[in-house]
Amino acid sequence: MVVLAIVVLGVASFLIFKNKKEEAQKTINSSEMIFFYGQGCPHCVNVEKFLEENRSVEEKVKFEKLEVWKSKENTQLMIERARNCGLSEKNLGVPLFWDGSKCLIGDTDIIDFLKNKSGI
């Protein structure tokens, strides 16, 4: 009975891990725009403030916001996007914006991109 329980638990764990890994890979392969930030990061706060003051930007430019300091999955996704841009993981920081094909780093570049993309 104990052996059966261990086998069932092992199979269940394997299936859960496999499913989570497949979901993460789907996300990594997605080309949607993503704003990577760290909660409390002063440059990230500048981008957030810009977005709050210009609410139409998020209506015109659809992107996901992902906090990376508290989420291993979001951090991994940011690393994958950075690699696509030829950026080294060692020098990686926030804010970082993935526009679907390239990376923008820093509040000024991200805000300028969003202004241009939204037409404001």
N, C-alpha and C positions, 0 to 999 in steps of 0.2 A: 504494500500500500504506500509506504514512504517512497519507494523507488518510482512508482507511478506519479506521485505528486511532484517529485523532483523533475521528472521528464516533462510533465505538463507545464510546470513553471519555466523550465528551460526553453521549451518551444514557444511559449507565450512571450517570453522576454525577447527571443530572437525575432519574432514577427513584429513586435512593437518597435524594436530598434531598426529593423529593415524598413518599415513604413515611414518612420521619422527621417531616416536617411534619404529615402526616395523623395519625400516632400521637400526637404532642404535642397536637394539637387534640382528639383523643378524650379524652386525659387532662384537658385544661383544661375540657372540657365535663362531666366527671364530677362528681358531687355527693358523693363519698365524703369522709369526714372525714380531715383531714391535719394533722399536727403538723410545722410548719416550724421548723427550728432551725439554729443555726450551731455547728460544732464548736468548743468552747472558750468559748462564750458562757456567762457565769456564771448568767444567769437560765434558760437552756436546761438547764444542769446541774441546777438545782433541780427542774425538771420531770422530768428523767431519774431523779434520785435518788428522787423521789416514786414514779415508776413501778417502780423496782427494789424499793422497800420495800413496794409494794402491787401485787404481780404479778397479782392477780385483776382489776385494772382493765383491763388489755389483753385479758383473756379476755372480759370483759363489754362493753367498748366497743372496737369494731374501728375502727382508724384506721391510716393510713400515716404513717411518719416520713420526712421528706425534709430532707436537709442542703442548705442554700442557698448557703453561702459558697464552696463548691468546685464547684458545678454550675449552669451557665447555664440548663439546662432547668428545674431545680427553682426557681431564682430567678424565671424567667419565669412559672412556674405560680403561685408565691406572689404575684407582681404581679397576675396575672389575678384571683386570689381576692380580693386586697385591693381591686381596682377594683370587684368585685361588692359589696363592703362600703362603698364610697364613700370608701376611704382613699387618700390621696395617696402616690404612689411615693416622693416626696421624704422623707417622714417615716416610711417603712416600716422595721421592724426585727424582730428575733426575740427571743423566741419568739412565733410567731403560730400560732393553731390555727383551722382552717377546720372548722366543724361541719356543713357541708353547705348552710348558708344564710347564716351570719354569721361574723364574725371575732372571735376572742378574742385579746387582746394582753397579754403579760406573764405571768410565772410564776404569780402569785397567782390571776388570773382563770382561767387554764388548769387549774390544780390544782383550784380550786373547781368548775369545770365537770365535770372528770373524776370528782371525788368524788360529785357530785350524779348524774351520768349512770350511774355504776356502783353507786350505793347504798351507798357506804361512809362 
